[in-house]
Amino acid sequence: GERPHVLTVQDGNISTSTTARWVVDASGRNRTLARQLGLRRGSEHNCNAVWLRVAAEVDVNQWSDDPSWRSRLTEGDRALSTNHLMGEGYWVWLIRLASGATSVGIVADPAFHPLERFNTLAKAQAWLGEYEPQCAAVLAQHQNSIKDFRVMRHYSHAVAKVYDGRDRWCLTGDAAIFLDPLYSSGLDLIAIGNGLITDMLVRELDGEDVVARAGISDSLFRSLTEMWLAVYRNQYGLMGSPIVMSAKVIWDIAFYWGFLGLLYSNGRFARVADDPGVVPHLQGLIDLSNRMQQFFREWAAVEPRRPSATFVDLYSPMSFMSTFHTAMIGRATDYTAQFHANARLLRQVAGQLVETVVAEKCERFSEDDVMRQAQAWQSDAFLRELRSAYRHEQLTNPISPDWVPGCVPALEFS
């Protein structure tokens, strides 16, 4: 209704009440409003995480004496980046903090690595000793400098609703939806969500009826998060396949820049409510993302888990990554044209990957499971359209194949 909300804050023995027209819940994982309204929902993505801080500057530059690896970085410092160590069902983060300490985290799918294997400091160090021995050895050298240890079980969660224009409340940040720490997508959701919230609040306080707008923004936000969740859900097994995971990471970043990044840099999320005609175009890209995530799982199932990897220069000549990146800089002169150009390029990139993988798998005649999958891909109408788009676009807008596994020199490890 029109009555203001009454909020009561308890601080020890002191209770304070105030009123507000709108309530925006940013209470984090306490999820205060979602809990009170019965909106909390679980997630099919049931991964777990543990992390610690060590009061030492962990320098991954010292982890290899390979001259080509050490000289590959021409500017910057690897140790100041977020570094990821990956294996089947897990990844480990290494993040240098401003204090000079280093954050070390383990994130794993319990289908491969039950939380009980690494839910204490001693167990986590033993687990690292088995799966990431270099990291474990460095932590052992600084055993007395380990500052803390935290555990988060089943960190991913959802809600039935994020915005309500009639009752004037919104959820943001971890109080709403959290997906996964990989790619730090939580920060993107905060930025997108807060933009939608600000748009609604300003309009309503200026006298506009935002009930319908809130409903559209709520549907948009939850549709985007469902698409984004598919980037992680049932995908942790791919981390044990360097070839597939390398391609997936590149695709995930390209899709993020080419779709979500473009919309955000042009202030377009809040404008979806004003232009319903754009929804089919957004849905088309959501469908593309979902099919590609399925493709990665199908590919991994028939890809040998050989310990090989490739180095890919994302900014090599003819690289689509440069195109997507520069398109996010500032507002597009013609946003609609840029959106459709990005959509065509994303389909071309997807088609290039599918075409390359299908061609390679079709040569493995003696492996029945591989041939069955290759035939399924060939008969898939969605994938056929992507392959056709790739071949058509290559004639006038060629993109480099250097990112596709099999087209770049492999680094083999014994």
QUIFENRA-V743955 format. One record per backbone hydrogen bond with DSSP energy under -1.0 kcal/mol. CO is the residue of the C=O (numbers start at 1). NH is the residue of the N-H. If there is no record, write none. Layout:
co: (CO/CO)
nh: (NH/NH)
This chain:
co: (5/7/9/11/14/16/18/20/23/25/27/28/31/32/33/34/39/41/47/48/49/50/51/52/53/54/54/56/59/60/66/67/77/78/83/85/87/89/90/91/92/93/94/95/97/101/102/103/104/105/106/107/108/109/109/114/115/120/121/122/123/124/125/126/127/128/132/133/134/135/136/137/140/142/143/145/150/152/157/158/162/164/168/169/170/172/173/178/181/184/185/186/187/188/189/190/191/192/193/194/195/196/197/198/199/200/201/202/203/204/210/211/212/213/214/215/216/217/218/219/220/221/222/223/224/225/226/228/229/229/232/235/236/236/237/238/241/242/243/244/245/246/247/248/249/250/251/252/253/254/255/256/259/260/261/262/263/264/269/271/272/275/276/278/279/280/281/282/283/284/285/286/287/288/289/290/291/292/293/294/295/296/297/299/304/306/307/309/313/316/318/320/321/322/323/325/326/334/335/336/337/338/339/340/341/342/343/344/345/346/347/348/349/350/351/352/353/354/355/356/357/358/360/361/363/364/367/368/369/370/371/372/373/374/375/380/381/382/383/384/385/386/387/388/389/390/393/401/404/411)
nh: (20/18/16/14/11/9/7/5/170/172/30/31/35/36/37/39/160/158/155/108/152/106/150/104/147/56/102/58/62/63/70/71/80/81/94/92/90/109/87/107/85/105/83/103/100/97/54/95/52/93/50/91/48/112/113/117/118/124/125/126/127/128/129/130/131/132/136/137/138/139/140/141/143/145/146/55/51/49/178/41/171/169/23/164/25/175/176/157/184/187/189/190/191/192/193/194/195/196/197/198/199/200/201/202/203/204/205/206/208/207/214/215/216/217/218/219/220/221/222/223/224/225/226/227/228/229/230/231/232/233/235/238/89/239/240/241/245/246/247/248/249/250/251/252/253/254/255/256/257/258/259/261/263/264/265/266/268/267/272/274/275/278/279/282/283/284/285/286/287/288/289/290/291/292/293/294/295/296/297/298/299/300/301/302/306/308/413/411/316/319/400/324/325/326/327/328/329/338/339/340/341/342/343/344/345/346/347/348/349/350/351/352/353/354/355/356/357/358/359/360/361/362/363/364/365/367/371/372/373/374/375/376/377/378/379/384/385/386/387/388/389/390/391/392/393/394/397/404/407/309)
